Amino acid sequence: MSFVQFLKALLFGIVEGITEWLPISSTGHMILLEDILPLGVSEEFMEMFRVVIQLGAILAVCLLFFHRLNPFSPKKNPRQKKQTWRIWAKVVAGCIPAGILGILFDDWIDTHFYNSYVVAATLIIYGVLFILLERRNRKRYFSVEKFSQLTYQDALIVGAFQVLALIPGTSRSGATILGAMLIGVSRPIAAEFSFFMSIPVMFGASFLKLVKFGFSYTGAEVAILVTGMISAFLVSVAAIKFLMSYIRKKDFTAFGIYRIVLGVLVVLYFAVK
């Protein structure tokens, strides 16, 4: 790996770490970055890299919410351990729709939807939806303010919204948070549940890509992948903390506006090019 590739892999990780958790679509940013600053690797490796780099981001969730998600913690009493198992059961229920469809249609989606115009369209569409939803929510009462109030039916519905994120540019966190808020889940709980669901979904998606790519890497490819994952992990820690603090005080309107602007820029960039 050359020094230039190292810097590019570092930048990819930074972009992944920021955009994976904010509802602004990591794919939308990645597709621009790949075109502007190509890594100089094969398309097969790049297809695997843009998914597996997310493992670094996932480790940030595991770190920040380790106690919350650890049912074996000696610091928890039996009731708290039981509640933790219930969280995991709801997470599994929410992952079922995306897990099934992701396995069945992974290659087809990559072939037909991974392009700049689809990404631009989904950026703009969900940006508008965020703005409209937040206007609707200004005087709305959220019925789910605690994780214990989230039912298994709620989890499945939010999981169904996560299916939309299989289309590039949608934003997995954006789709799940938007879906959760539509059924009355408060922003903080919607964001946390989105983070928790990302753990099995992204581990599963990364494993699938690794198997398809094979386990034969050059030294440079290993270095690129590790660099991207480490930088994604470090930046994700800060991004998650920022988002959880932000949504306790403000809504998602600013993210909706940002998505629309980015979507227009993606269209203009590739149209001019």
C-alpha positions as CSV (number, residue, x, y, z in Angstrom):
1,M,0.0,0.0,0.0
2,S,1.4,3.4,-1.0
3,F,1.2,6.4,1.2
4,V,-1.4,7.9,-1.1
5,Q,-3.6,4.8,-0.8
6,F,-3.1,5.0,3.0
7,L,-4.4,8.6,3.1
8,K,-7.4,7.6,0.8
9,A,-8.3,4.6,2.9
10,L,-8.1,6.8,6.0
11,L,-10.4,9.3,4.3
12,F,-12.9,6.6,3.3
13,G,-13.0,5.5,6.9
14,I,-13.6,9.0,8.2
15,V,-16.5,9.5,5.7
16,E,-17.9,6.1,6.6
17,G,-17.7,6.8,10.4
18,I,-19.6,10.1,10.0
19,T,-22.2,9.2,7.5
20,E,-23.1,5.6,8.7
21,W,-24.9,6.9,11.8
22,L,-26.2,10.3,10.7
23,P,-29.3,9.9,8.5
24,I,-27.6,11.2,5.4
25,S,-26.6,8.0,3.5
26,S,-23.0,6.7,3.7
27,T,-23.5,5.2,0.2
28,G,-24.3,8.6,-1.3
29,H,-21.0,10.0,0.1
30,M,-19.0,6.9,-0.8
31,I,-20.1,6.9,-4.4
32,L,-18.9,10.5,-4.8
33,L,-15.7,9.8,-3.0
34,E,-15.0,6.7,-5.0
35,D,-15.4,8.7,-8.2
36,I,-13.3,11.7,-7.1
37,L,-10.6,9.7,-5.2
38,P,-10.4,6.1,-6.5
39,L,-8.5,3.7,-4.3
40,G,-6.7,2.1,-7.2
41,V,-8.0,-1.4,-6.4
42,S,-10.1,-3.9,-8.4
43,E,-13.9,-3.4,-8.6
44,E,-14.4,-6.7,-6.8
45,F,-12.3,-5.6,-3.9
46,M,-14.0,-2.2,-3.8
47,E,-17.5,-3.8,-3.7
48,M,-16.4,-5.8,-0.7
49,F,-14.5,-2.8,0.9
50,R,-17.5,-0.4,0.9
51,V,-19.4,-3.0,3.0
52,V,-16.8,-4.5,5.2
53,I,-15.4,-1.1,6.3
54,Q,-18.7,-0.8,8.2
55,L,-17.4,-3.4,10.7
56,G,-15.2,-0.6,12.1
57,A,-18.3,1.5,12.6
58,I,-20.2,-1.4,14.2
59,L,-17.5,-1.9,16.8
60,A,-18.1,1.7,17.9
61,V,-21.7,0.7,18.7
62,C,-20.5,-2.4,20.6
63,L,-18.1,-0.2,22.6
64,L,-20.5,2.6,23.5
65,F,-23.5,0.4,24.3
66,F,-21.6,-2.6,25.7
67,H,-23.1,-2.5,29.1
68,R,-26.6,-1.8,27.8
69,L,-26.4,-4.8,25.4
70,N,-24.5,-7.2,27.6
71,P,-26.9,-9.7,29.3
72,F,-24.1,-11.3,31.2
73,S,-22.9,-8.2,33.0
74,P,-22.3,-8.9,36.7
75,K,-23.4,-5.4,37.4
76,K,-27.0,-6.2,36.3
77,N,-29.6,-7.9,38.5
78,P,-31.8,-10.7,37.2
79,R,-34.5,-8.3,36.1
80,Q,-32.1,-6.1,34.1
81,K,-30.5,-9.2,32.5
82,K,-34.0,-10.3,31.4
83,Q,-34.7,-6.8,29.9
84,T,-31.4,-7.0,28.0
85,W,-32.4,-10.4,26.5
86,R,-35.7,-8.8,25.5
87,I,-33.8,-6.0,23.7
88,W,-31.8,-8.6,21.7
89,A,-35.0,-10.5,20.9
90,K,-36.6,-7.3,19.5
91,V,-33.4,-6.6,17.6
92,V,-33.5,-10.1,16.0
93,A,-37.2,-9.6,15.1
94,G,-36.4,-6.3,13.5
95,C,-33.6,-7.8,11.4
96,I,-35.6,-10.6,9.9
97,P,-37.1,-8.7,6.9
98,A,-33.8,-7.1,5.7
99,G,-31.8,-10.3,6.5
100,I,-34.0,-12.5,4.2
101,L,-34.3,-10.0,1.3
102,G,-30.7,-9.0,1.6
103,I,-29.5,-12.5,1.1
104,L,-31.9,-13.2,-1.8
105,F,-31.3,-10.0,-3.7
106,D,-27.8,-8.7,-2.8
107,D,-26.3,-9.2,-6.2
108,W,-29.4,-8.0,-8.1
109,I,-29.5,-4.8,-6.0
110,D,-25.8,-4.1,-6.6
111,T,-26.3,-4.6,-10.3
112,H,-29.4,-2.5,-10.8
113,F,-29.4,0.2,-8.1
114,Y,-25.8,1.0,-7.3
115,N,-25.5,4.1,-9.5
116,S,-25.4,7.8,-9.0
117,Y,-29.0,8.6,-10.2
118,V,-30.6,6.1,-7.9
119,V,-28.5,7.4,-5.0
120,A,-29.4,11.0,-5.9
121,A,-33.1,10.2,-6.1
122,T,-33.2,8.4,-2.7
123,L,-31.2,11.2,-1.1
124,I,-33.7,13.8,-2.3
125,I,-36.9,11.7,-1.6
126,Y,-35.9,10.9,1.9
127,G,-34.7,14.4,2.6
128,V,-38.2,15.7,1.7
129,L,-39.8,13.0,3.8
130,F,-37.7,13.9,6.8
131,I,-38.7,17.6,6.5
132,L,-42.4,16.7,6.1
133,L,-42.3,14.2,9.0
134,E,-40.7,16.7,11.4
135,R,-43.3,19.3,10.6
136,R,-46.0,16.7,11.4
137,N,-44.2,15.8,14.6
138,R,-43.9,19.3,16.1
139,K,-47.1,18.9,18.1
140,R,-47.2,15.1,18.2
141,Y,-47.0,12.9,21.3
142,F,-44.7,9.9,21.0
143,S,-46.2,6.8,22.7
144,V,-42.9,5.0,22.9
145,E,-40.5,6.9,25.2
146,K,-38.7,3.9,26.8
147,F,-37.3,0.7,25.2
148,S,-39.6,-1.4,27.4
149,Q,-42.6,0.2,25.6
150,L,-41.3,-1.0,22.2
151,T,-43.3,-4.1,21.2
152,Y,-42.3,-7.0,18.9
153,Q,-44.8,-5.7,16.4
154,D,-43.1,-2.3,16.5
155,A,-39.7,-4.0,16.0
156,L,-41.0,-5.9,12.9
157,I,-42.5,-2.7,11.4
158,V,-39.2,-0.8,11.9
159,G,-37.4,-3.8,10.4
160,A,-39.7,-3.6,7.3
161,F,-38.5,0.0,6.9
162,Q,-34.9,-1.2,7.1
163,V,-35.6,-3.2,3.9
164,L,-35.8,0.2,2.1
165,A,-32.1,0.8,3.0
166,L,-31.1,-2.1,0.7
167,I,-31.5,0.6,-2.0
168,P,-28.3,2.7,-2.1
169,G,-28.7,6.3,-0.9
170,T,-31.6,5.6,1.4
171,S,-29.5,5.5,4.6
172,R,-30.1,2.6,6.9
173,S,-30.3,4.7,10.0
174,G,-32.5,7.2,8.1
175,A,-35.0,4.6,7.0
176,T,-35.3,2.9,10.4
177,I,-35.5,6.1,12.4
178,L,-38.1,7.6,10.0
179,G,-40.1,4.3,10.2
180,A,-39.9,4.2,14.0
181,M,-41.1,7.8,14.3
182,L,-44.0,7.2,12.0
183,I,-45.4,4.6,14.4
184,G,-44.9,6.8,17.5
185,V,-41.4,5.9,18.7
186,S,-39.4,8.9,20.1
187,R,-36.2,10.1,18.4
188,P,-33.8,8.8,21.0
189,I,-35.4,5.3,21.2
190,A,-35.6,5.2,17.4
191,A,-31.9,6.1,17.1
192,E,-30.8,3.5,19.7
193,F,-32.9,0.7,18.1
194,S,-31.5,1.6,14.7
195,F,-27.9,1.4,16.2
196,F,-28.7,-2.0,17.8
197,M,-30.2,-3.5,14.6
198,S,-27.1,-2.4,12.7
199,I,-25.0,-5.0,14.6
200,P,-26.4,-8.2,13.2
201,V,-27.3,-6.7,9.9
202,M,-23.8,-5.3,9.2
203,F,-22.0,-8.3,10.5
204,G,-24.2,-10.5,8.3
205,A,-23.7,-8.3,5.2
206,S,-19.9,-8.1,5.8
207,F,-19.7,-11.9,6.2
208,L,-21.6,-12.4,3.0
209,K,-19.3,-10.0,1.0
210,L,-16.2,-11.6,2.5
211,V,-17.4,-15.1,1.4
212,K,-18.2,-13.8,-2.1
213,F,-14.9,-12.1,-2.5
214,G,-12.9,-15.0,-1.1
215,F,-10.1,-14.9,1.5
216,S,-7.2,-14.3,-0.8
217,Y,-5.8,-10.8,-0.2
218,T,-2.6,-9.0,-1.1
219,G,-0.7,-7.2,1.6
220,A,-1.8,-3.9,0.2
221,E,-5.5,-4.9,0.3
222,V,-5.3,-6.0,3.9
223,A,-3.6,-2.7,4.8
224,I,-6.3,-0.7,3.0
225,L,-9.1,-2.6,4.7
226,V,-7.7,-2.4,8.2
227,T,-6.9,1.3,7.8
228,G,-10.4,2.1,6.7
229,M,-12.0,0.0,9.5
230,I,-9.9,1.6,12.2
231,S,-10.6,5.2,11.1
232,A,-14.3,4.3,10.7
233,F,-14.3,3.0,14.3
234,L,-12.7,6.1,15.8
235,V,-14.8,8.6,13.9
236,S,-18.0,6.5,14.6
237,V,-17.5,6.9,18.3
238,A,-17.7,10.7,18.0
239,A,-20.5,10.6,15.4
240,I,-22.8,8.4,17.6
241,K,-22.2,10.6,20.7
242,F,-23.0,13.7,18.6
243,L,-26.2,12.3,17.2
244,M,-27.5,11.1,20.5
245,S,-26.8,14.6,22.0
246,Y,-28.3,16.4,18.9
247,I,-31.6,14.6,18.8
248,R,-32.4,15.3,22.4
249,K,-32.5,19.0,21.5
250,K,-33.3,19.2,17.8
251,D,-35.1,17.4,15.1
252,F,-34.0,16.0,11.7
253,T,-35.0,18.9,9.5
254,A,-31.4,20.0,9.0
255,F,-30.4,16.5,7.8
256,G,-33.4,16.5,5.4
257,I,-32.1,19.8,3.9
258,Y,-28.6,18.4,3.7
259,R,-29.8,15.2,1.9
260,I,-31.7,17.3,-0.7
261,V,-28.6,19.5,-1.4
262,L,-26.3,16.5,-1.6
263,G,-28.7,14.7,-4.0
264,V,-28.8,17.7,-6.3
265,L,-25.0,17.9,-6.2
266,V,-24.7,14.2,-7.1
267,V,-26.9,14.7,-10.1
268,L,-25.0,17.8,-11.3
269,Y,-21.6,16.3,-10.7
270,F,-22.3,13.2,-12.8
271,A,-24.3,15.1,-15.4
272,V,-21.4,17.5,-16.0
273,K,-18.9,14.7,-15.9
